Amino acid sequence: RNVILEFSSVGYQSQRINVGNRTEVNVVLELTVSDLSDVVVVGYGTRRKVNLTGSVATVTSDDLEKRTVTKSSLALQGQMSGISVRQGSGNPGNNQASLLIRGQGTFSGAGTSPLVLVDGIESSLDNVDPADISSISVLKDAASAAIFGSKAANGVILVETKSGVAGKPVISYSSYVGKDRPTFIPEMINSWEYAEVINSINPGTYSEEAIQKYKAGNDPNYPNFDHIKYLFESGKGIETKQNVSVSGGAPAARYLFSFGYFNNQAIIMKNNSERFDLRLNLDSKISEKLRFNVKLSGLMDNSKEPSSAYSSGVGGIVLGAMRNANLIPGPTPDGYWGRNETLHPEADLNSKSFVKNLAYSFYSNGQ
């Protein structure tokens, strides 16, 4: 029999052996240096898509420009399969979305967030202005872990920012104005209905005369005040986003400069956030075989939310409003506030207690 077996492995010299009539074949492969080029050693560079063997999905700037998103973490929502985007809060200071790539892989303290690389630097997706993004590539399978290591266990998101285009200076401007409103406000039972329920549990707590006064609604001492509705209708709910960029240059030296501003006035009064973004990308072609790129970006994030003694931040005020029955008055004519066992949520809104967060970030990358 003329049977030939070929044995090969990455990093070793291949061997072809004629088996003949042998029933056992022992093979020792010799190490070769020339084949080491087949091994991917560093993953923090660009790769042609045709050379990728894993599951990769990409969203381009054209796709992003068709959508209006105020946070880059929301840009992937509904754009590709296998990506779960969940925004758990509408609080302007804490409304970023959490991302899961192909489900949750662990319930341990190791976390479930994917690795995010912005122009090759580990960062947060929300540290980039959506208007500055050229493309977002998502590596969704375990093959990415072979390139990026253990941090890639939950997937990898590669973000590439825009670069300048050779030619005359091009000025781009985008603007967005939106109005936020709650999709659902819990319907609280009326004050007289609450009194009747309490009487069914503890008879005689509220007299029939008091219940009728609650129904009449003409006595400020017997109100029907909807605390949760007052809370979610107290703010403006207006958000605005502006971005202006200038790009251009010669074939050997291109530039892009952008400035972004975002302001969000929440649906709860005195709860707001503003953000400033700056970016400068420079691309220089020194020779046919040598390029030098510099990417600089910075941001300032300033948020403020009312607070209460019951719990820090606006969440405690919402909790207090949910606990207050409609028969507890809001602002009274004498300037005081009704209360239960917790502080009054409307009084907290009108106090001088705030939680303020001011953050600065600066990123640079040269290659």
C-alpha positions as a Markdown table, in Angstrom:
| # | Residue | x | y | z |
|---|---|---|---|---|
| 1 | Arg | 0.0 | 0.0 | 0.0 |
| 2 | Asn | 1.3 | 3.5 | -0.9 |
| 3 | Val | -0.2 | 5.5 | 2.0 |
| 4 | Ile | 1.5 | 8.8 | 2.8 |
| 5 | Leu | 0.7 | 10.7 | 6.0 |
| 6 | Glu | 1.6 | 14.4 | 6.5 |
| 7 | Phe | 2.3 | 15.7 | 10.0 |
| 8 | Ser | 2.3 | 19.4 | 10.7 |
| 9 | Ser | 2.0 | 21.9 | 13.5 |
| 10 | Val | 2.4 | 25.6 | 13.9 |
| 11 | Gly | 6.1 | 26.4 | 14.7 |
| 12 | Tyr | 7.3 | 23.0 | 13.6 |
| 13 | Gln | 8.7 | 21.6 | 10.3 |
| 14 | Ser | 6.1 | 19.4 | 8.4 |
| 15 | Gln | 7.0 | 15.8 | 7.6 |
| 16 | Arg | 5.5 | 13.4 | 5.0 |
| 17 | Ile | 5.9 | 9.7 | 5.8 |
| 18 | Asn | 5.1 | 6.7 | 3.6 |
| 19 | Val | 3.3 | 4.3 | 6.0 |
| 20 | Gly | 3.6 | 1.2 | 3.8 |
| 21 | Asn | 2.7 | -1.9 | 5.8 |
| 22 | Arg | 3.6 | -0.5 | 9.2 |
| 23 | Thr | 0.9 | -0.5 | 11.9 |
| 24 | Glu | 2.7 | 2.0 | 14.2 |
| 25 | Val | 4.3 | 5.2 | 13.2 |
| 26 | Asn | 6.5 | 7.4 | 15.5 |
| 27 | Val | 7.1 | 11.0 | 14.4 |
| 28 | Val | 9.2 | 13.7 | 16.0 |
| 29 | Leu | 8.7 | 17.2 | 14.5 |
| 30 | Glu | 11.6 | 19.6 | 14.4 |
| 31 | Leu | 11.2 | 23.2 | 15.6 |
| 32 | Thr | 11.3 | 25.8 | 12.9 |
| 33 | Val | 11.6 | 29.6 | 13.4 |
| 34 | Ser | 10.3 | 30.5 | 9.9 |
| 35 | Asp | 6.7 | 29.5 | 10.7 |
| 36 | Leu | 6.4 | 31.7 | 13.8 |
| 37 | Ser | 4.9 | 34.3 | 11.5 |
| 38 | Asp | 1.7 | 32.2 | 11.5 |
| 39 | Val | 1.1 | 33.0 | 15.2 |
| 40 | Val | -0.7 | 36.1 | 16.3 |
| 41 | Val | 1.4 | 37.6 | 19.0 |
| 42 | Val | -0.1 | 41.1 | 19.6 |
| 43 | Gly | -3.7 | 41.9 | 19.1 |
| 44 | Tyr | -3.7 | 45.7 | 19.6 |
| 45 | Gly | -3.3 | 46.5 | 16.0 |
| 46 | Thr | -5.4 | 46.6 | 12.8 |
| 47 | Arg | -6.3 | 43.5 | 10.9 |
| 48 | Arg | -7.9 | 43.0 | 7.5 |
| 49 | Lys | -11.4 | 41.5 | 8.0 |
| 50 | Val | -10.6 | 38.7 | 5.5 |
| 51 | Asn | -7.9 | 37.5 | 7.9 |
| 52 | Leu | -10.1 | 37.3 | 10.9 |
| 53 | Thr | -11.3 | 33.8 | 11.9 |
| 54 | Gly | -13.6 | 34.7 | 14.7 |
| 55 | Ser | -17.2 | 36.1 | 14.8 |
| 56 | Val | -16.9 | 39.9 | 14.2 |
| 57 | Ala | -19.7 | 42.4 | 13.7 |
| 58 | Thr | -19.1 | 46.0 | 12.7 |
| 59 | Val | -21.0 | 49.3 | 12.9 |
| 60 | Thr | -19.8 | 52.2 | 10.8 |
| 61 | Ser | -20.1 | 55.9 | 11.2 |
| 62 | Asp | -22.8 | 55.9 | 8.5 |
| 63 | Asp | -24.9 | 53.6 | 10.7 |
| 64 | Leu | -24.3 | 55.8 | 13.8 |
| 65 | Glu | -25.2 | 59.0 | 12.0 |
| 66 | Lys | -28.7 | 57.6 | 11.2 |
| 67 | Arg | -29.4 | 57.3 | 14.9 |
| 68 | Thr | -29.6 | 59.9 | 17.7 |
| 69 | Val | -27.7 | 58.6 | 20.7 |
| 70 | Thr | -26.4 | 60.7 | 23.6 |
| 71 | Lys | -24.2 | 57.9 | 25.0 |
| 72 | Ser | -21.8 | 55.8 | 22.9 |
| 73 | Ser | -22.8 | 52.7 | 24.9 |
| 74 | Leu | -26.3 | 53.1 | 23.4 |
| 75 | Ala | -24.9 | 53.1 | 19.8 |
| 76 | Leu | -25.0 | 49.3 | 19.5 |
| 77 | Gln | -28.6 | 48.9 | 20.6 |
| 78 | Gly | -30.4 | 46.9 | 17.9 |
| 79 | Gln | -27.5 | 47.1 | 15.5 |
| 80 | Met | -26.3 | 43.5 | 15.6 |
| 81 | Ser | -27.2 | 40.1 | 16.9 |
| 82 | Gly | -25.7 | 38.7 | 20.0 |
| 83 | Ile | -25.3 | 42.0 | 21.8 |
| 84 | Ser | -27.5 | 42.9 | 24.8 |
| 85 | Val | -27.7 | 46.6 | 25.6 |
| 86 | Arg | -29.5 | 47.6 | 28.8 |
| 87 | Gln | -29.9 | 51.1 | 30.2 |
| 88 | Gly | -30.9 | 50.6 | 33.8 |
| 89 | Ser | -31.4 | 54.3 | 34.8 |
| 90 | Gly | -32.5 | 57.6 | 33.4 |
| 91 | Asn | -30.5 | 59.6 | 35.9 |
| 92 | Pro | -28.4 | 62.0 | 33.8 |
| 93 | Gly | -25.3 | 61.3 | 36.0 |
| 94 | Asn | -25.6 | 57.6 | 35.8 |
| 95 | Asn | -27.5 | 56.6 | 32.6 |
| 96 | Gln | -24.8 | 54.6 | 30.8 |
| 97 | Ala | -25.8 | 51.3 | 29.4 |
| 98 | Ser | -24.4 | 47.9 | 30.3 |
| 99 | Leu | -23.4 | 45.5 | 27.5 |
| 100 | Leu | -23.4 | 41.8 | 27.3 |
| 101 | Ile | -21.9 | 39.9 | 24.4 |
| 102 | Arg | -23.6 | 36.6 | 23.8 |
| 103 | Gly | -25.2 | 36.4 | 27.3 |
| 104 | Gln | -23.8 | 36.5 | 30.8 |
| 105 | Gly | -20.8 | 34.2 | 31.2 |
| 106 | Thr | -20.4 | 34.4 | 35.0 |
| 107 | Phe | -22.1 | 35.5 | 38.2 |
| 108 | Ser | -18.8 | 36.0 | 40.1 |
| 109 | Gly | -17.1 | 39.2 | 41.0 |
| 110 | Ala | -15.0 | 39.0 | 37.8 |
| 111 | Gly | -17.6 | 41.0 | 36.1 |
| 112 | Thr | -19.5 | 40.6 | 32.8 |
| 113 | Ser | -18.4 | 43.7 | 30.9 |
| 114 | Pro | -16.5 | 43.3 | 27.6 |
| 115 | Leu | -13.0 | 44.7 | 27.0 |
| 116 | Val | -13.3 | 48.1 | 25.3 |
| 117 | Leu | -10.3 | 49.4 | 23.3 |
| 118 | Val | -10.5 | 52.9 | 21.9 |
| 119 | Asp | -7.8 | 53.4 | 19.2 |
| 120 | Gly | -5.9 | 50.6 | 20.9 |
| 121 | Ile | -6.2 | 51.9 | 24.4 |
| 122 | Glu | -8.3 | 50.3 | 27.1 |
| 123 | Ser | -11.1 | 52.7 | 28.0 |
| 124 | Ser | -14.8 | 53.0 | 28.4 |
| 125 | Leu | -17.2 | 53.2 | 25.4 |
| 126 | Asp | -18.9 | 56.3 | 27.0 |
| 127 | Asn | -15.6 | 58.1 | 27.1 |
| 128 | Val | -16.0 | 58.7 | 23.3 |
| 129 | Asp | -18.3 | 61.2 | 21.8 |
| 130 | Pro | -20.6 | 59.3 | 19.4 |
| 131 | Ala | -19.9 | 61.9 | 16.7 |
| 132 | Asp | -16.2 | 61.1 | 16.8 |
| 133 | Ile | -16.6 | 57.3 | 16.1 |
| 134 | Ser | -15.6 | 56.0 | 12.7 |
| 135 | Ser | -16.4 | 52.3 | 13.4 |
| 136 | Ile | -17.2 | 49.9 | 16.2 |
| 137 | Ser | -16.1 | 46.2 | 15.8 |
| 138 | Val | -17.3 | 43.6 | 18.2 |
| 139 | Leu | -15.4 | 40.3 | 18.6 |
| 140 | Lys | -18.0 | 38.0 | 19.9 |
| 141 | Asp | -16.4 | 34.6 | 20.4 |
| 142 | Ala | -13.6 | 33.0 | 22.4 |
| 143 | Ala | -11.1 | 33.5 | 19.6 |
| 144 | Ser | -10.6 | 37.0 | 20.8 |
| 145 | Ala | -9.2 | 35.7 | 24.1 |
| 146 | Ala | -6.3 | 34.2 | 22.3 |
| 147 | Ile | -5.4 | 37.7 | 21.1 |
| 148 | Phe | -6.3 | 39.9 | 24.0 |
| 149 | Gly | -5.9 | 37.6 | 27.0 |
| 150 | Ser | -8.1 | 36.9 | 29.9 |
| 151 | Lys | -9.7 | 40.4 | 29.8 |
| 152 | Ala | -11.4 | 39.3 | 26.6 |
| 153 | Ala | -13.4 | 36.6 | 28.3 |
| 154 | Asn | -16.6 | 38.6 | 27.9 |
| 155 | Gly | -15.9 | 39.7 | 24.4 |
| 156 | Val | -14.0 | 42.7 | 22.9 |
| 157 | Ile | -15.3 | 46.0 | 21.5 |
| 158 | Leu | -12.8 | 47.8 | 19.2 |
| 159 | Val | -13.6 | 51.5 | 18.6 |
| 160 | Glu | -11.8 | 53.5 | 15.9 |
| 161 | Thr | -12.2 | 57.3 | 15.9 |
| 162 | Lys | -12.4 | 59.4 | 12.8 |
| 163 | Ser | -9.3 | 60.8 | 11.1 |
| 164 | Gly | -8.8 | 63.8 | 8.9 |
| 165 | Val | -9.2 | 63.6 | 5.1 |
| 166 | Ala | -6.7 | 65.3 | 2.8 |
| 167 | Gly | -8.0 | 68.4 | 1.1 |
| 168 | Lys | -9.5 | 71.7 | 2.0 |
| 169 | Pro | -10.8 | 72.2 | 5.6 |
| 170 | Val | -14.2 | 70.7 | 6.0 |
| 171 | Ile | -16.4 | 71.9 | 8.9 |
| 172 | Ser | -19.1 | 69.6 | 10.2 |
| 173 | Tyr | -21.8 | 70.5 | 12.7 |
| 174 | Ser | -24.5 | 68.4 | 14.2 |
| 175 | Ser | -27.2 | 69.3 | 16.7 |
| 176 | Tyr | -29.9 | 67.5 | 18.6 |
| 177 | Val | -32.7 | 68.6 | 21.0 |
| 178 | Gly | -34.9 | 66.1 | 22.7 |
| 179 | Lys | -37.7 | 66.0 | 25.3 |
| 180 | Asp | -37.8 | 63.3 | 27.9 |
| 181 | Arg | -41.0 | 62.1 | 29.6 |
| 182 | Pro | -41.8 | 59.1 | 31.7 |
| 183 | Thr | -43.4 | 56.3 | 29.7 |
| 184 | Phe | -45.3 | 55.1 | 32.8 |
| 185 | Ile | -46.1 | 56.8 | 36.2 |
| 186 | Pro | -47.5 | 54.5 | 38.9 |
| 187 | Glu | -51.1 | 55.3 | 39.7 |
| 188 | Met | -51.6 | 55.9 | 43.4 |
| 189 | Ile | -54.9 | 55.4 | 45.1 |
| 190 | Asn | -56.7 | 58.5 | 46.1 |
| 191 | Ser | -56.5 | 59.8 | 49.7 |
| 192 | Trp | -60.1 | 58.8 | 50.6 |
| 193 | Glu | -59.6 | 55.4 | 49.1 |
| 194 | Tyr | -56.4 | 55.0 | 51.2 |
| 195 | Ala | -58.3 | 56.1 | 54.3 |
| 196 | Glu | -61.0 | 53.5 | 53.6 |
| 197 | Val | -58.4 | 50.7 | 53.2 |
| 198 | Ile | -56.8 | 51.7 | 56.5 |
| 199 | Asn | -60.2 | 51.6 | 58.2 |
| 200 | Ser | -60.8 | 48.1 | 56.8 |
| 201 | Ile | -57.7 | 47.0 | 58.7 |
| 202 | Asn | -58.0 | 49.3 | 61.8 |
| 203 | Pro | -61.6 | 50.4 | 62.0 |
| 204 | Gly | -62.1 | 54.0 | 63.2 |
| 205 | Thr | -58.7 | 55.3 | 62.2 |
| 206 | Tyr | -60.4 | 57.8 | 59.9 |
| 207 | Ser | -63.9 | 59.2 | 60.6 |
| 208 | Glu | -66.5 | 59.3 | 57.9 |
| 209 | Glu | -66.4 | 63.1 | 58.1 |
| 210 | Ala | -62.6 | 63.1 | 57.4 |
| 211 | Ile | -63.1 | 60.7 | 54.4 |
| 212 | Gln | -65.8 | 63.1 | 53.0 |
| 213 | Lys | -63.4 | 66.0 | 53.3 |
| 214 | Tyr | -60.7 | 64.1 | 51.5 |
| 215 | Lys | -63.2 | 63.5 | 48.7 |
| 216 | Ala | -64.3 | 67.1 | 48.6 |
| 217 | Gly | -60.8 | 68.4 | 48.1 |
| 218 | Asn | -61.5 | 71.9 | 49.3 |
| 219 | Asp | -59.6 | 71.7 | 52.6 |
| 220 | Pro | -55.8 | 71.9 | 52.5 |
| 221 | Asn | -55.6 | 69.8 | 55.6 |
| 222 | Tyr | -57.3 | 67.0 | 53.8 |
| 223 | Pro | -55.4 | 66.8 | 50.5 |
| 224 | Asn | -55.2 | 64.3 | 47.6 |
| 225 | Phe | -51.6 | 65.0 | 46.7 |
| 226 | Asp | -50.0 | 62.6 | 44.2 |
| 227 | His | -46.3 | 62.7 | 45.3 |
| 228 | Ile | -44.9 | 60.5 | 42.6 |
| 229 | Lys | -46.6 | 62.4 | 39.8 |
| 230 | Tyr | -45.4 | 65.7 | 41.2 |
| 231 | Leu | -41.9 | 64.3 | 41.4 |
| 232 | Phe | -41.7 | 63.1 | 37.8 |
| 233 | Glu | -43.3 | 66.3 | 36.4 |
| 234 | Ser | -41.2 | 68.7 | 38.4 |
| 235 | Gly | -38.2 | 68.8 | 35.9 |
| 236 | Lys | -37.8 | 70.1 | 32.3 |
| 237 | Gly | -36.8 | 66.9 | 30.7 |
| 238 | Ile | -34.8 | 68.7 | 28.0 |
| 239 | Glu | -31.6 | 67.4 | 26.5 |
| 240 | Thr | -29.4 | 69.0 | 23.9 |
| 241 | Lys | -26.3 | 67.8 | 22.1 |
| 242 | Gln | -23.9 | 69.8 | 19.9 |
| 243 | Asn | -20.8 | 68.7 | 18.0 |
| 244 | Val | -18.6 | 70.7 | 15.6 |
| 245 | Ser | -15.5 | 69.3 | 13.9 |
| 246 | Val | -12.8 | 70.6 | 11.5 |
| 247 | Ser | -10.8 | 68.2 | 9.3 |
| 248 | Gly | -8.4 | 68.4 | 6.4 |
| 249 | Gly | -4.7 | 68.6 | 5.6 |
| 250 | Ala | -2.3 | 67.4 | 2.9 |
| 251 | Pro | -1.7 | 63.8 | 1.9 |
| 252 | Ala | 1.3 | 63.7 | 4.2 |
| 253 | Ala | -0.3 | 65.4 | 7.2 |
| 254 | Arg | -4.0 | 65.2 | 8.1 |
| 255 | Tyr | -5.9 | 66.5 | 11.1 |
| 256 | Leu | -9.3 | 66.3 | 12.8 |
| 257 | Phe | -10.4 | 68.5 | 15.6 |
| 258 | Ser | -13.8 | 68.2 | 17.3 |
| 259 | Phe | -15.6 | 69.8 | 20.2 |
| 260 | Gly | -18.8 | 68.3 | 21.7 |
| 261 | Tyr | -21.2 | 69.6 | 24.3 |
| 262 | Phe | -24.1 | 67.7 | 25.9 |
| 263 | Asn | -26.6 | 68.9 | 28.5 |
| 264 | Asn | -29.4 | 66.9 | 30.1 |
| 265 | Gln | -32.1 | 68.5 | 32.3 |
| 266 | Ala | -33.9 | 65.5 | 33.8 |
| 267 | Ile | -37.6 | 65.0 | 34.4 |
| 268 | Ile | -36.9 | 65.5 | 38.1 |
| 269 | Met | -36.1 | 69.1 | 39.0 |
| 270 | Lys | -32.5 | 70.1 | 39.9 |
| 271 | Asn | -31.2 | 66.8 | 38.5 |
| 272 | Asn | -28.9 | 67.6 | 35.6 |
| 273 | Ser | -25.7 | 66.8 | 33.8 |
| 274 | Glu | -23.4 | 68.4 | 31.3 |
| 275 | Arg | -20.4 | 67.2 | 29.4 |
| 276 | Phe | -17.6 | 68.7 | 27.3 |
| 277 | Asp | -15.6 | 66.6 | 24.8 |
| 278 | Leu | -12.4 | 67.6 | 23.0 |
| 279 | Arg | -10.5 | 65.5 | 20.4 |
| 280 | Leu | -7.4 | 66.1 | 18.2 |
| 281 | Asn | -6.3 | 63.3 | 15.8 |
| 282 | Leu | -3.1 | 63.9 | 13.7 |
| 283 | Asp | -1.9 | 61.5 | 11.0 |
| 284 | Ser | 1.5 | 62.1 | 9.4 |
| 285 | Lys | 3.2 | 60.2 | 6.6 |
| 286 | Ile | 6.9 | 60.6 | 7.2 |
| 287 | Ser | 8.0 | 58.2 | 4.4 |
| 288 | Glu | 6.5 | 55.4 | 2.3 |
| 289 | Lys | 7.3 | 52.9 | 5.2 |
| 290 | Leu | 6.9 | 55.2 | 8.2 |
| 291 | Arg | 3.8 | 56.8 | 9.6 |
| 292 | Phe | 3.2 | 58.7 | 12.9 |
| 293 | Asn | -0.2 | 59.1 | 14.4 |
| 294 | Val | -1.2 | 61.0 | 17.5 |
| 295 | Lys | -4.7 | 60.9 | 19.1 |
| 296 | Leu | -5.5 | 63.2 | 22.0 |
| 297 | Ser | -8.9 | 63.4 | 23.7 |
| 298 | Gly | -10.3 | 64.9 | 26.9 |
| 299 | Leu | -13.6 | 65.2 | 28.6 |
| 300 | Met | -15.2 | 66.9 | 31.6 |
| 301 | Asp | -18.4 | 65.4 | 33.1 |
| 302 | Asn | -20.3 | 67.5 | 35.6 |
| 303 | Ser | -23.5 | 66.1 | 37.1 |
| 304 | Lys | -25.8 | 67.1 | 40.0 |
| 305 | Glu | -28.7 | 65.5 | 41.7 |
| 306 | Pro | -30.8 | 66.3 | 44.8 |
| 307 | Ser | -30.4 | 64.2 | 47.8 |
| 308 | Ser | -32.1 | 63.3 | 51.0 |
| 309 | Ala | -31.2 | 62.2 | 54.5 |
| 310 | Tyr | -33.0 | 58.9 | 53.8 |
| 311 | Ser | -30.7 | 57.9 | 51.0 |
| 312 | Ser | -28.0 | 59.5 | 49.0 |
| 313 | Gly | -29.0 | 60.8 | 45.6 |
| 314 | Val | -32.3 | 61.1 | 43.7 |
| 315 | Gly | -33.1 | 57.4 | 44.2 |
| 316 | Gly | -33.9 | 58.0 | 47.9 |
| 317 | Ile | -36.3 | 60.8 | 46.9 |
| 318 | Val | -38.1 | 58.5 | 44.5 |
| 319 | Leu | -38.4 | 55.9 | 47.1 |
| 320 | Gly | -39.8 | 58.4 | 49.6 |
| 321 | Ala | -42.4 | 59.5 | 47.0 |
| 322 | Met | -43.5 | 55.9 | 46.5 |
| 323 | Arg | -44.0 | 55.5 | 50.2 |
| 324 | Asn | -46.1 | 58.6 | 50.7 |
| 325 | Ala | -49.8 | 58.2 | 50.5 |
| 326 | Asn | -51.9 | 60.8 | 48.8 |
| 327 | Leu | -53.4 | 62.0 | 52.1 |
| 328 | Ile | -49.9 | 63.3 | 53.2 |
| 329 | Pro | -49.9 | 66.9 | 52.0 |
| 330 | Gly | -47.4 | 68.5 | 49.7 |
| 331 | Pro | -46.5 | 72.1 | 50.3 |
| 332 | Thr | -48.9 | 73.7 | 52.7 |
| 333 | Pro | -50.0 | 77.3 | 52.8 |
| 334 | Asp | -47.9 | 78.0 | 55.9 |
| 335 | Gly | -44.7 | 77.0 | 54.0 |
| 336 | Tyr | -44.3 | 73.6 | 55.7 |
| 337 | Trp | -44.4 | 70.1 | 54.3 |
| 338 | Gly | -46.3 | 67.0 | 55.3 |
| 339 | Arg | -44.3 | 64.0 | 56.2 |
| 340 | Asn | -44.4 | 60.3 | 57.2 |
| 341 | Glu | -41.7 | 58.3 | 58.9 |
| 342 | Thr | -39.2 | 59.5 | 56.3 |
| 343 | Leu | -38.4 | 63.0 | 55.1 |
| 344 | His | -40.7 | 64.5 | 52.6 |
| 345 | Pro | -39.6 | 64.0 | 49.0 |
| 346 | Glu | -40.8 | 67.5 | 47.8 |
| 347 | Ala | -39.0 | 69.1 | 50.8 |
| 348 | Asp | -35.9 | 67.3 | 49.7 |
| 349 | Leu | -36.2 | 68.6 | 46.2 |
| 350 | Asn | -36.4 | 72.2 | 47.5 |
| 351 | Ser | -33.6 | 71.9 | 49.9 |
| 352 | Lys | -29.9 | 72.8 | 49.3 |
| 353 | Ser | -28.7 | 69.2 | 49.7 |
| 354 | Phe | -27.0 | 67.9 | 46.5 |
| 355 | Val | -24.8 | 65.1 | 45.3 |
| 356 | Lys | -22.3 | 66.6 | 42.9 |
| 357 | Asn | -19.9 | 64.6 | 40.7 |
| 358 | Leu | -17.2 | 66.3 | 38.7 |
| 359 | Ala | -14.8 | 64.1 | 36.6 |
| 360 | Tyr | -12.0 | 64.9 | 34.2 |
| 361 | Ser | -10.4 | 62.5 | 31.8 |
| 362 | Phe | -7.5 | 62.7 | 29.4 |
| 363 | Tyr | -6.3 | 60.1 | 26.9 |
| 364 | Ser | -3.4 | 60.1 | 24.5 |
| 365 | Asn | -2.1 | 57.6 | 22.0 |
| 366 | Gly | 0.9 | 57.8 | 19.7 |
| 367 | Gln | 2.1 | 55.1 | 17.2 |
